[in-house]
Amino acid sequence: MGTAVGGGRAVPRYVQIADEIVQQIRAGVLKPGDMVPSESELVERYGVSGGTIRQAMVEVRASGLVETRHGKGSIVTDRPPVRLRSSDRFRASHRRGGKAAYLAESEQSGATAKVSVLYIGPMEAPEEIAERLGVEAGAQVLARRRLYFRNGTPVETATSYLPWDVVKDIPELFGENPGPGGIYARLEGDGHVFAEFVETLQARSASKAESSELALSPGAPVVHLVREAVTEEGRVVEVCDTLMAADQFVFQYRIPAAD
């Protein structure tokens, strides 16, 4: 016989409130496009503190049933945001077909993608980035910083760092549009054939500046992803430092079962 989880312990008040709001959405009391009552309204309705309501709304956002934007409040979505971040986005066939990874995954999910370039140019490599690239801290690298939109909503920022000796003779990498297939296609065209992409993910709360850039509520959850693009020679030719709104992505990875 199975054992009940929780041992009969009391459910925290913020979880109770979150469950009630979620049930209202699923029952159609709050419909797609409706605004969720404001924090002050929910404080008055439930007789709890603002901190309790903020905790409850973190749980509600995690359900994918609402989107919260700084200065606008929380709105019930048409459907949960299933925007798959799959390892398949790095298939060579996408690059050969002229599709960069972000555009390929957006197309698969039926979303409209837009990329805004914030900066392209030389930069001194931060210590952690330099270590990953195998160059000295402070060495000159090429930085490409972008802001990505999905259906008009900012969902992630990404900065690519590339060794100067690798990119200095690839002029396309200094332009806003590096051409079909993105920067990986240009690197492969210059002889840097990829063997693997290594990603490290960490969930945390957004800083004030990050919340502003992604139009999130202060302290909203984000996913910090750092990717290394490794060639067949074992060299890391790009480190991509990415920050994503946590409620906008579902991650899927293929893990080989064989040795």
C-alpha positions as CSV (number, residue, x, y, z in Angstrom):
1,M,0.0,0.0,0.0
2,G,1.3,3.5,-0.8
3,T,2.1,6.1,1.8
4,A,0.6,9.5,1.7
5,V,3.1,12.3,1.2
6,G,3.3,15.1,3.8
7,G,2.3,13.1,6.9
8,G,-0.8,15.2,7.5
9,R,1.1,18.5,8.0
10,A,-0.8,21.7,7.5
11,V,-0.5,23.2,4.0
12,P,1.0,26.7,4.0
13,R,-1.4,29.6,3.5
14,Y,0.3,30.9,0.4
15,V,0.0,27.4,-1.2
16,Q,-3.8,27.3,-0.3
17,I,-4.2,30.8,-1.9
18,A,-2.2,29.8,-5.0
19,D,-4.3,26.6,-5.4
20,E,-7.5,28.6,-5.2
21,I,-6.4,31.0,-7.9
22,V,-5.3,28.2,-10.2
23,Q,-8.6,26.4,-9.7
24,Q,-10.5,29.7,-10.6
25,I,-8.5,29.8,-13.8
26,R,-9.1,26.2,-14.7
27,A,-12.8,26.5,-13.9
28,G,-13.1,29.5,-16.2
29,V,-13.9,32.0,-13.4
30,L,-10.8,33.8,-14.6
31,K,-10.6,33.6,-18.4
32,P,-7.8,34.0,-20.8
33,G,-7.0,37.7,-21.0
34,D,-8.4,38.5,-17.6
35,M,-6.3,40.3,-15.1
36,V,-5.6,38.5,-11.8
37,P,-6.7,40.7,-8.9
38,S,-3.9,43.0,-7.7
39,E,-1.8,42.3,-4.7
40,S,-3.7,44.8,-2.6
41,E,-7.0,43.2,-3.6
42,L,-5.8,39.7,-2.7
43,V,-4.4,41.0,0.6
44,E,-7.9,42.3,1.5
45,R,-9.7,39.2,0.2
46,Y,-7.6,36.7,2.1
47,G,-6.6,38.8,5.1
48,V,-2.9,38.0,4.8
49,S,0.3,40.0,4.2
50,G,1.6,41.2,0.9
51,G,4.6,38.8,1.3
52,T,2.2,35.8,1.5
53,I,0.4,37.0,-1.7
54,R,3.7,37.4,-3.5
55,Q,4.7,33.8,-2.5
56,A,1.3,32.6,-3.7
57,M,1.8,34.4,-7.1
58,V,5.2,32.7,-7.5
59,E,3.3,29.4,-7.3
60,V,0.6,30.5,-9.7
61,R,3.2,31.7,-12.3
62,A,4.9,28.4,-12.0
63,S,1.7,26.7,-13.2
64,G,2.2,28.5,-16.6
65,L,-1.4,29.8,-16.4
66,V,-0.5,33.5,-16.0
67,E,2.1,35.8,-17.2
68,T,3.3,38.7,-15.0
69,R,4.9,41.7,-16.5
70,H,6.5,44.6,-14.6
71,G,4.1,47.5,-14.2
72,K,1.2,45.6,-15.8
73,G,0.2,42.9,-13.3
74,S,-0.6,39.3,-14.0
75,I,-2.8,38.2,-16.9
76,V,-4.4,34.8,-17.6
77,T,-2.7,33.3,-20.6
78,D,-4.5,31.6,-23.5
79,R,-2.6,28.4,-22.7
80,P,0.4,27.4,-20.7
81,P,3.6,28.6,-22.3
82,V,5.1,25.5,-23.7
83,R,8.2,26.9,-25.4
84,L,10.5,23.9,-25.7
85,R,14.2,24.5,-25.2
86,S,15.4,21.2,-26.7
87,S,18.9,19.9,-27.3
88,D,17.7,19.2,-30.9
89,R,18.0,22.9,-31.7
90,F,21.7,22.4,-32.3
91,R,21.3,19.8,-35.0
92,A,23.6,20.5,-38.0
93,S,20.7,20.1,-40.3
94,H,19.2,23.4,-38.9
95,R,22.4,25.2,-39.7
96,R,22.6,23.7,-43.2
97,G,19.0,24.8,-43.7
98,G,20.0,28.4,-42.7
99,K,18.3,28.4,-39.3
100,A,20.0,29.6,-36.1
101,A,19.1,27.6,-33.0
102,Y,16.6,30.2,-31.5
103,L,14.8,30.7,-34.8
104,A,14.6,26.9,-35.3
105,E,13.0,26.2,-31.9
106,S,10.6,29.1,-32.2
107,E,9.4,27.8,-35.6
108,Q,8.9,24.4,-34.1
109,S,6.7,25.8,-31.3
110,G,4.7,28.0,-33.7
111,A,5.9,31.3,-32.1
112,T,7.0,34.5,-33.7
113,A,10.6,35.2,-32.9
114,K,12.5,38.5,-33.0
115,V,16.1,39.2,-32.0
116,S,17.4,42.7,-31.0
117,V,21.1,43.2,-31.1
118,L,22.3,45.2,-28.1
119,Y,26.1,45.2,-28.6
120,I,28.7,43.8,-30.9
121,G,32.4,44.5,-30.4
122,P,35.6,43.9,-28.5
123,M,35.5,43.3,-24.8
124,E,37.9,42.2,-22.1
125,A,37.0,38.7,-21.1
126,P,35.6,38.3,-17.6
127,E,37.5,35.9,-15.5
128,E,35.0,33.0,-15.6
129,I,34.5,33.4,-19.4
130,A,38.2,33.5,-20.0
131,E,38.7,30.3,-18.1
132,R,36.1,28.6,-20.2
133,L,37.6,29.9,-23.4
134,G,41.1,29.0,-22.4
135,V,42.4,32.5,-22.6
136,E,43.9,34.9,-20.1
137,A,41.5,37.0,-18.0
138,G,41.2,40.4,-19.6
139,A,42.2,39.1,-23.0
140,Q,40.3,40.7,-25.9
141,V,37.3,38.7,-27.1
142,L,34.4,39.4,-29.4
143,A,31.1,40.0,-27.5
144,R,27.7,39.7,-29.1
145,R,24.8,40.6,-26.8
146,R,21.2,40.0,-27.9
147,L,17.7,40.4,-26.5
148,Y,15.2,37.7,-27.7
149,F,11.5,38.1,-28.1
150,R,8.8,35.5,-28.4
151,N,5.4,36.8,-29.7
152,G,6.5,40.3,-28.8
153,T,7.5,39.5,-25.2
154,P,11.2,39.6,-24.1
155,V,12.1,36.1,-22.9
156,E,15.9,35.9,-22.8
157,T,19.1,37.8,-23.0
158,A,22.3,36.2,-24.3
159,T,25.9,37.2,-24.7
160,S,28.3,35.2,-26.8
161,Y,32.0,35.5,-26.2
162,L,34.4,34.3,-28.9
163,P,38.2,34.2,-29.0
164,W,39.6,37.0,-31.0
165,D,42.0,34.8,-32.9
166,V,39.1,32.7,-34.1
167,V,36.8,35.5,-35.2
168,K,39.1,38.3,-36.5
169,D,39.1,36.9,-40.0
170,I,35.3,36.1,-40.1
171,P,33.7,39.6,-40.9
172,E,30.2,38.3,-40.7
173,L,30.5,37.8,-37.0
174,F,31.0,41.6,-36.6
175,G,27.6,42.3,-38.2
176,E,24.2,42.4,-36.7
177,N,23.1,39.6,-38.9
178,P,25.8,36.9,-39.2
179,G,23.9,35.2,-42.1
180,P,22.0,32.0,-42.6
181,G,22.5,29.5,-39.8
182,G,23.8,32.1,-37.3
183,I,27.3,32.3,-35.8
184,Y,27.7,28.6,-35.6
185,A,27.3,28.2,-39.3
186,R,29.9,30.9,-39.9
187,L,32.3,29.2,-37.5
188,E,31.9,25.8,-39.2
189,G,32.4,27.5,-42.5
190,D,35.7,28.7,-41.3
191,G,36.7,25.1,-40.4
192,H,35.6,24.9,-36.7
193,V,33.5,21.8,-36.8
194,F,31.5,21.2,-33.6
195,A,31.8,18.0,-31.6
196,E,29.4,19.0,-28.7
197,F,27.7,21.7,-26.8
198,V,28.0,21.7,-23.0
199,E,25.3,23.5,-21.0
200,T,25.2,24.4,-17.3
201,L,21.9,25.6,-15.8
202,Q,21.1,27.3,-12.6
203,A,17.7,28.6,-11.3
204,R,17.7,31.8,-9.3
205,S,15.9,35.0,-8.7
206,A,16.4,37.9,-11.1
207,S,18.2,41.0,-10.0
208,K,16.6,44.4,-10.3
209,A,18.3,45.1,-13.6
210,E,17.6,41.7,-15.0
211,S,13.9,42.0,-14.1
212,S,13.7,45.4,-15.8
213,E,15.4,44.1,-19.0
214,L,13.0,41.1,-19.3
215,A,10.0,43.0,-18.1
216,L,9.6,40.7,-15.1
217,S,8.3,41.3,-11.6
218,P,11.1,42.0,-9.1
219,G,12.7,38.8,-7.9
220,A,11.0,36.7,-10.5
221,P,12.5,33.3,-11.2
222,V,15.0,33.0,-14.0
223,V,17.2,30.3,-15.5
224,H,20.9,31.2,-16.0
225,L,22.4,29.0,-18.7
226,V,26.0,29.0,-19.8
227,R,26.9,27.0,-22.9
228,E,30.3,26.0,-24.3
229,A,30.6,25.2,-28.0
230,V,33.4,22.6,-28.4
231,T,35.0,21.7,-31.6
232,E,36.3,18.3,-32.7
233,E,39.8,19.5,-31.7
234,G,38.5,20.0,-28.2
235,R,38.6,23.8,-28.3
236,V,35.9,26.0,-26.9
237,V,35.2,28.6,-29.6
238,E,32.2,30.2,-28.0
239,V,30.8,30.7,-24.5
240,C,27.2,31.9,-24.5
241,D,25.9,33.4,-21.2
242,T,22.1,33.3,-21.3
243,L,19.4,34.5,-18.9
244,M,15.8,33.2,-19.4
245,A,12.5,34.0,-17.9
246,A,11.8,30.7,-16.1
247,D,8.0,30.7,-16.8
248,Q,8.6,30.9,-20.5
249,F,10.5,27.7,-21.2
250,V,10.3,23.9,-20.8
251,F,13.7,22.1,-21.1
252,Q,14.1,18.8,-22.9
253,Y,17.4,16.9,-23.4
254,R,18.3,13.7,-25.1
255,I,20.6,11.6,-23.0
256,P,22.2,8.6,-24.7
257,A,21.8,5.4,-22.8
258,A,24.8,3.7,-24.5
259,D,28.5,4.2,-23.5
